Amino acid sequence: MSEIFGGLPWWVKWIAVPVIALVVFGGLIASVVGFVIGLLFKVLVFVALVGGLIYVVRKFTSSSSSRSDW
């Protein structure tokens, strides 16, 4: 790999090649990042809904058992 970039200026290695890679693979990178962020959001929503369900069920079951104690 060093033979390929050996006679080229530094800006080709550090600026031009990454810019070309972003242009070529930018859509793929954006879709992967979007998928990961969407998946994390769905996981957070799932955890919040399950936590809310557990809270509601425990609240109603504890209040119904305390009513039967009377």
C-alpha positions in Angstrom: 0.0 0.0 0.0 2.9 2.4 0.7 4.1 1.9 -2.9 0.8 3.1 -4.2 0.8 6.3 -2.2 4.6 6.7 -2.1 5.1 9.5 -4.6 1.8 11.3 -3.9 1.5 14.5 -1.8 0.1 14.2 1.8 -3.2 15.7 0.9 -4.1 12.9 -1.5 -3.7 10.3 1.4 -5.4 12.4 4.1 -8.0 14.5 2.2 -8.8 13.2 -1.3 -9.0 9.5 -0.6 -11.4 9.9 2.4 -13.5 12.3 0.6 -13.8 9.9 -2.4 -14.7 7.1 0.1 -17.4 9.2 1.7 -18.9 10.1 -1.7 -18.9 6.5 -2.9 -20.0 4.9 0.4 -21.8 7.8 2.0 -25.3 6.4 1.3 -24.3 3.1 2.8 -22.7 4.7 5.9 -25.8 7.0 6.4 -28.2 4.1 6.1 -26.2 2.0 8.6 -26.0 4.9 11.1 -29.7 5.6 10.6 -30.6 1.9 11.2 -28.5 1.8 14.4 -30.1 5.0 15.7 -33.6 3.8 14.8 -32.9 0.5 16.5 -31.6 2.2 19.7 -34.7 4.4 19.7 -37.0 1.4 19.4 -35.2 -0.4 22.2 -35.6 2.7 24.4 -39.3 2.9 23.6 -39.7 -0.8 24.3 -37.9 -0.5 27.7 -40.1 2.5 28.6 -43.3 0.7 27.7 -42.4 -2.4 29.6 -41.3 -0.4 32.6 -44.6 1.5 32.5 -46.6 -1.7 32.2 -44.8 -3.2 35.2 -45.3 0.0 37.2 -49.1 0.0 36.4 -49.6 -3.7 37.1 -47.7 -3.5 40.4 -49.7 -0.3 41.4 -53.0 -1.9 40.7 -52.2 -5.3 42.2 -50.9 -3.6 45.4 -53.9 -1.4 45.7 -56.3 -4.3 45.2 -54.6 -6.4 47.8 -54.7 -3.5 50.3 -58.4 -3.1 49.7 -59.0 -6.8 50.4 -57.1 -6.3 53.7 -59.8 -3.9 54.9 
